[in-house]
Structures are given as C-alpha cells and as structure tokens.
C-alpha cells in the first residue's frame, strides 16, 4: 500500500464564532477534532507549522475587534493543543475587522466574518 506524502496532509480550515465571543463552538470543535485526527493518523509525518488568523465582523469598535480577533486565534490554538496537536512553529495573527470575508458596512453583524482561518503545514 503506497504511503501518502506528508505534504498531502497539509490543510486549511475555517471555524466560526458566535457574535462577541471567542469561545470555540461545538461545530468548530468538531472541525478541529476531525482535522487533528486526520493529521495524527499519519504518524510518520510531523506538523511543521500552524498559522491561525483571527477575524471579527464590523460590529463594535476597531480596537475592541483587534483584541477579540486575537482571543479567537488563541482559543483555536489552545483547542488544537488540547487535542494533542503539536507543531514546530505556531503563528497567531489578529486581523480584527480589516479583512472581511463578506464585505459589509461598518457596524454590521455578519456570521461569515466571525472566524479564525487555520493553515496547517505537514512535513
């Protein structure tokens, strides 16, 4: 049986948050668990890096949203580590409301913008 190249396990995921929250939801937790299980099944590979970018929607003050997006990145990192994931390098970024997935006017609550984007590089 051919061995799958480690790079094929590299993945990008997006998890979503409730309004004004950095709590990992049960559906986000499921996405993270499935991702971790899939990567850890390839026990001959290791995770080189995990990049987590937190985002918010355009409701609330910009400075508040910067902090909230940072908390979202940290929450996702903590969830992944709690599931047994480890990496040579973990990079956390916080974009606040500066990179909306769905363009809205300022002040608009948009579920698609309340997210963390995760990129996992497997080697």
N, C-alpha and C positions, 0 to 999 in steps of 0.2 A: 504494500500500500504506500503510495507516494506521500511524503511529508509535505505539508503545506508550508510555503516560505513564510517566515515570521512576519515579514512586511505586510503580508496579506491580512494579518490580524489588526493592523492599524485601522483606526476608525474615528469617525466624527459623529457626535451625538449632540442633541439639544434637549434640555429639560426646562420645564416651565414652572413658574411660581405663581402663587396667589398674589393679589394686589397687596402692596405694602408689607410683604413677607419675604423672609429669607429661609423659611422652613422648607426642607425637601419634602414634597408631597408624596403620597403613596405611589402615584403613577410615575413620578420622576424616580423614585426609589426602585421601582420595577425595571425601568430602563437601565439604571446604573447597575443593578444586580445582574441583569442579562449580559450587559457589556463585560463586567468583571468575570463572570463565569466563562464566557466565550474566550476571553484572552487567557485566563488561567488554565483552561483546558489544554492550551498549547504550552505545556510545562517545559518545553525545550527552548522557549523564547523568553525574553525579558522586556519590560517596558522601559524604553529609553526616556521618554518624556510625556508629561501630561500638561496640556495647556488648557486652562479654564478661564473663560471670559464672561464676566457677569454683566448683565444689561438690565435696564428698567424701562418702563413706559414713560411717557412725557407728563404724567401727573406728578405733582409735588415739585418742590424747589430743586434746582440743579445740584446744589451741594449735598442735599439730602440723598438724592438719587445716586450720586457718586458713592456715598457710604453704603447705601443699600446694595448697589451692584457688587461692591467689594464683599459684603457679607454673603451674598449669593455665591460668589466664587469660593469663599472659604467653606461654606456649607456643603457644596458639592465635593470639594477636596476631602473634607472630613468624612463625608459619607463613603467616598471611594476607599479611603484608607481604612475605614471601619469595616469594609467588606473584604479586606485583605489585599487590596491593590497597593503595590509599591512601585516607585519609579526612581530612576537615576536623578531626574530633574522634574520639579513641579513648578510651573509658571502660572501665577494668578494675575489676571488683569481685570480692571473695573472700568467700564465704558459709560456708566450712568445712562443717560438718555441720548448720548451722542451718536449711536449707530442703531437707529430703529429698524427692526425687521419689517414693520409695516408703518409707512410714513403717516403720521397723524399731526394734528395741530397740538400746540403746547397745552398741557392740562388734560389731555385725553387718556383715559384708562384703556389700554389695549393689551389683552392677554398674550398676543404673539410677541410683544416686546419685552415681557417679563420673563427673562430666560437666562440660562447660562449655556454657552457653547463649549463643548469639550472636544479636544483633539488629543487622541492617544496614539503615540508612535511606538510600535512594537518592533523589536530588532532580534 
